Amino acid sequence: MLRKTHLALAISAAMLLNGCSDAPEQQQTAQVEATDTASSKAAASNIAQNPFFQEWNTPFGAPPLGDIKTEHFLPAFNQAIVEHKKEIDAITENERTADFDNTIAAMELAGSTLNRVSMVFGNLANTESNDEMQSLQREISPMLTRHYSDIRMNEALFKRIATVYDNRKSALLNAEQTRLLERVYNSFVRSGAKLTGEERAEFAKINERLSSLTTEFGQNSLNDSRAFTLVLEESDLAGLPQAQRDAAAAAAAARDLSGKYVITLNRSSVQPFLQFSDRRDLREKAFKGWANRGDNDNEFDNKAIIAEIVELRSKRAQLLGYKHHSEYVLTNSMASKPETAMDLLLKVWEPAVEKAEQEREWIKELMAAEGVTHKLEAWDWRYYAEKVRKAKFDLDQGQIAEYFELNNMIEAQFYTAERLFGLKFVERTDIPVYNPVVRVWEVQDKAGKAIGLFYGDYYARSTKRSGAWMSSFRSQQKLAGDVKPLILNNMNLNKPAEGEPTLMSYSDAVTLFHEFGHALHGLLSNVTYPTLSGTNVPRDWVEFPAQLFEHFIAQPEMLKKFALHYKTNKPMPEELLEKIKQAGTFNQGFATVEFTASALVDMAYHQLTDVKDLDVRAFENKILTGYGKPEEIIMRHRSTHFGHIFAGGYSSAYYAYMWSEILDADGFDAFLEKKDIFDKETAERLYQFIYSRGDTLDYFEAYEGFRGRKPTTDALLRNRGLD
């Protein structure tokens, strides 16, 4: 998943000036003025000592994370917003006729300090969250929105932008400048710049409220996940491979539960437990804890928040003249309209349900053969599917995990980047980090020139939100000089005991490669303007480079080289490689239904035009029953913890992963057709048209430049075993 971290904040720095209520008026005024002067001096002194307003004398100008404290953020945001407002005022007050340089380029340069503060705050809020940070988030979030709403609805600023836009054909702009101008103009229109009067005020109010709600949703999901732990005894571990036992022991030790074992709601903890545990009663507890995050009718419940978010998004879209939120979102995407996205989802849904029903029959046959009399439930599927996998393919996922050690997989992703793009990764220990587990590498191109830094934060902890994502501390650009990107990958692997290896599932290894594909999209960006840099592209295009990169770890030559047994260091045996290949599409009916169910519910929420008394549980059930979802499979992300759409940027766009899979499956075939997964000519086109381009080229044109033709769905259906 791509996690954008561009935040913004507008805070009014009002001072509390306490005069004596019984003093004469002149005396009160004098006291206020004296206090104001003293406060101003103190504030100026504090700002001067704030790390955000000092030169960062670190390698690459990286954030001095060891020096930045929580108390630095609010005053930094305050001052940065004052600066940003002055920069915008300078643009609007420019007496010269608006042109690209004095308006569009000037806007790109404005707010650099605010962006600096926001990037650091956004990353730490996701990885080092605590009560103080969460409180600050709740304060900052609506202020962010208010500040940028003021800018987007600044009539004088939009008038200048419109002037440049209207004169674009005679302005002799290059292709990248034209692309930026169109994007800026359209983003202002989509942000309500053309609204007037009450509609303008309502639009701003909706945005501010949505900002608060999405922040609260994400915090509730994190806090509800934290609240659940399944504490086990040695006698409760039947069926669990040693790697899962070790991870559960490490999780218990981190909670001072010596001699115990703990399962958390991090996917890397709970999913293997559901897959391997022989204890059906404990599987049910773990599954319900996992499925019901944000839906426990407690202080962290998200159902009412969802109802309000959906209603406000619908109202906002209609204010702009769209039928519903989905239409609003998708007019700015590759799919271009909801009907196109729905057509794709339903084209995949029908064969996926058919495949899942076949998989269900295999499971029921095995259950009958074992004398199992209970009904197949959602918390049973992964467990019995694993048994079917072993029976049909003699494939043990626990055995496979012994060949996927984190350091080897990191080396594998670096090796792939070197073979494709000539990159080299040199670990640095002199770059400040926010947590001791974070590692940093200098990234060099084929000529040995440094192009940026790559941060890796791979372990789960209670202060960190769930999932896996890419973000950045700084994006690439050339407008303000040769600005090198600082890119961060996050995962939530179980941290083992000191000195023990970090073993991961094959699925985790694929996720590692996925997020690194996003990282390369940011690191290899080669554009002038920050708005067009790296991953700043629509959701149904941004997943393409990441998902294409996933394919490399699945290739036999990569597995032979890097899938080494954590004890013997011997490569994965040929017979195991062949079993993995044969089982490649097993349980894909389940996986596809699980994903597509979430995408269909997302689309359904955001095509509502009249939202009243929305019952989240009933809505999910109504939509998915209507599509004929097998009852033993639930959504991959139930609404109440569906952060992609209610706390992230994927509302009405979760389908994008499937859309991008058309591109990545078809695109990787370009290497297979050459019979060389590192074919130089194909890799060069991949760099030229995809990884380096940011948002400087039409997406269909970019794909055809890489592939030589339009994409087809054939490879997607084949790879999922749905053809």
BELTATA-V292016 format. One line per field, one symbol per residue. phi: phi as a letter, one per 30 degrees, with the letter a starting at -180 (. if undefined). psi: psi as a letter, one per 40 degrees, with the letter a starting at -180 (. if undefined). burial: b if it has 24 or more other ideal C-beta (glycine too) atoms within 12 Angstrom, else e. Layout:
# BELTATA-V292016
phi=???
psi=???
burial=???
This chain:
# BELTATA-V292016
phi=.ccdbdcbbbbdddcccccddcdeeddeddddddddddddddddddddcdedccdddceiidedddcdcedddddddedddeddddddddddcdddedbdddbdddddddiddddddddddeddddcbdbedddddedddeddedddddeddcdddddddddddddcddcchddddddddedddedddddcjdcdbhdddddddddddddddddddeddddddddddcbccccedccejdddddddddddddddchcdicbbcccdedcddddddcdddddddddddddddceibchcdcdcdddeedddddddddddddjcdadddedddcbddiaeddddedddddedddddddddddddddddddddidcdddcedcedddddddedddbhccddddedccceddddddddedddddbidbccdccccdbcaeddcbbdccdddiddclbbcbbccdaddcddjbacbbcacdabdcjddcdbcbcbbbdddddeicdccbdddddddededdddeddddcebbdcedcdhcdbeddcddedddddedddddedddddbdcddcciddededdedddddcecdiddedddeddeddddeddeccdcbcbhdcddddedddddddideddcceebdedbddeccbbccdhbdeeddeddeddddddedddddhadbedddddddddccdcdhccbeddddddddciaddbdededddcicd
psi=ihhhehiihhhhghihhhihdeiiddddddddddddddddddddddddehdeeihgfihefihgdddhidedddddddddddddddddddddeheihhaddecddddddieddddddddddddddedfiaddddddddddddddddddddddehddddddddddddeddeefiidddddddddddddddeeedeiibdddddddddddddddddddddddddddddehhhhiideeehehiddddddddddddeefgheihhhiehdeddddddddhegddddddddddddehefefaeehedddddddddddddddddeeididddddeefidddiddddddddddddddddddddddddddddddddeeheiihidedddddddddddddefhhdddddeeghdddddddddddddddeeiihhhheehiieidehihhhhiaeeehheaihhhgeiiidehiiaiiiaiehiiiedfaghhihihhhifihhiiheiihiiiddddddddddddddddddehgidhddeibegiideddedddddddddeehddddddeghhedeeiihidddddddddedeheddddddddddddddddddeehehhhfhhdddddddddddefhheehiidhidefgdddeeafehfeddddddddddddddddddddefhefhdddddddddecdeebfeihdddddddddeiiiieddddddefe.
burial=bbbbbbbbbbbeeeeeeeeeeeeeeeeeeeeeeeeeeeeeeebeeebeebbbbeebebebbbbbbeebbbebbbbbbbbbbbbbbebbeebbeeeeebbbbbbbbbbbbbbbbbbbbbbbbbbbbbbbbeeebbebbbbbbbbbbbbbbbbbbbeebbebbbbbbeebeeeebeebbbbbbbbbbbbbbbbbbbbeeeebeebbbbbbbbbbbbbbbbbbbbbbbbebbbbbeeebbebbbebbbbbbbbbbebeeeeebbbbbbbbbbbbbbbbbbbbbebbebbbbbbbbbbbbeeebbbbbbbbbbbbbbbbbbbbbebebbbbbbbbbbbbebbebbbebbebbbebbbebbebbbebbbebbeeeeeeeebbbbbbbbbbbbbbbeebebbbbbbbbbbbbbbbbbbbbbbbebbbbbbbeebeebbbbbebbbbbbbbeeeeebbbbbbbbbbbbbbbbbbbbbbbbbbbbbbbeebbbbbbbbbbbbbbeeeebbbbbbbbbbbbbbbbbbbbbbbbbbbbbbbbbbbbbbbbbbbbbbbbbbbbbbbeebbeebbbebeeeeebeeebbebbeebbbbbbbbbbbbbbbbbbbbbbbbbbeebeebebbebbeebbeebebbebbbbbbbbbbbbbbbbbbbbbbbbbbbbbbbbbbbbbbbbeeeeebbeeebbebbbebbbbbbbbbebeebbebbbeeebebebbbebbbbe
